[in-house]
């Protein structure tokens, strides 16, 4: 008994010709490529180091602004107005 393949039976197609295989493999492949791009960006442009005396420098900036006659009252008033709702607005 010999098992010869009949000419009517179709040959199975290779795995790379099925679209769902690329859908399943493509998602993780894109994530891996994106992670390497993120790693490259992180190594190429490191974060700046925060100065240890940042608080004292901030105080010096505020003193310099006070000496010039500039104060932060308008900015504080605008910030407080944005944070609290207006009470006198008719509805």
VENFENKA-V500299 format. One record per residue. N is the residue number from 1. SS is DSSP state (A for helix, B for strand, O for the rest). OMEGA is omega in degrees with one decimal (* if undefined). D_LAST is the distance of its C-alpha to the last C-alpha in whole Angstrom. Layout:
{{N & SS & OMEGA & D_LAST} {N & SS & OMEGA & D_LAST}}
//
This chain:
{{1 & O & 179.6 & 94} {2 & O & -179.9 & 92} {3 & O & 177.2 & 89} {4 & O & 179.2 & 88} {5 & O & -179.6 & 85} {6 & O & -179.0 & 85} {7 & O & -178.2 & 84} {8 & O & -178.4 & 81} {9 & O & -177.7 & 79} {10 & O & 176.5 & 76} {11 & O & 177.5 & 76} {12 & O & -179.3 & 73} {13 & O & 177.4 & 71} {14 & O & -174.2 & 70} {15 & A & -175.9 & 67} {16 & A & 178.9 & 65} {17 & A & 178.2 & 65} {18 & O & -176.9 & 62} {19 & A & -178.3 & 59} {20 & A & 176.9 & 57} {21 & A & 179.6 & 60} {22 & A & 176.7 & 58} {23 & A & -178.9 & 55} {24 & A & -177.1 & 55} {25 & A & -175.0 & 57} {26 & A & -179.5 & 55} {27 & A & 177.8 & 52} {28 & A & 178.7 & 54} {29 & A & 177.9 & 56} {30 & A & 179.5 & 52} {31 & A & 179.0 & 51} {32 & A & 178.5 & 54} {33 & A & 179.2 & 54} {34 & A & 178.8 & 51} {35 & A & 176.8 & 52} {36 & A & 175.8 & 55} {37 & A & 177.9 & 53} {38 & A & 177.3 & 50} {39 & A & 179.1 & 53} {40 & A & 178.2 & 55} {41 & A & -179.0 & 51} {42 & A & -179.9 & 51} {43 & A & -178.1 & 55} {44 & A & -177.4 & 54} {45 & O & -179.4 & 51} {46 & O & 178.7 & 51} {47 & O & 177.5 & 48} {48 & O & -179.6 & 49} {49 & O & 178.4 & 50} {50 & O & -179.7 & 47} {51 & O & -178.6 & 49} {52 & O & -179.1 & 50} {53 & O & -176.7 & 49} {54 & A & -179.0 & 46} {55 & A & 179.7 & 44} {56 & A & 177.6 & 46} {57 & A & 176.7 & 46} {58 & A & 177.1 & 42} {59 & A & 179.1 & 43} {60 & A & 177.7 & 45} {61 & A & 178.4 & 43} {62 & A & 178.3 & 40} {63 & A & 178.9 & 43} {64 & A & 177.7 & 44} {65 & A & 178.2 & 40} {66 & A & 179.8 & 41} {67 & A & 178.9 & 44} {68 & O & -179.9 & 43} {69 & O & 177.7 & 40} {70 & O & 175.0 & 37} {71 & O & -175.0 & 35} {72 & O & -177.4 & 32} {73 & A & 178.6 & 29} {74 & A & 179.2 & 27} {75 & A & 179.6 & 27} {76 & A & 179.2 & 27} {77 & A & 178.0 & 24} {78 & A & 179.2 & 22} {79 & A & 179.9 & 23} {80 & A & 178.6 & 21} {81 & A & -179.7 & 18} {82 & A & -176.3 & 18} {83 & A & -178.2 & 19} {84 & O & 179.7 & 16} {85 & O & 178.9 & 13} {86 & O & -177.2 & 11} {87 & O & -172.8 & 10} {88 & O & 179.7 & 9} {89 & O & 178.7 & 6} {90 & O & -178.3 & 4} {91 & O & * & 0}}
//
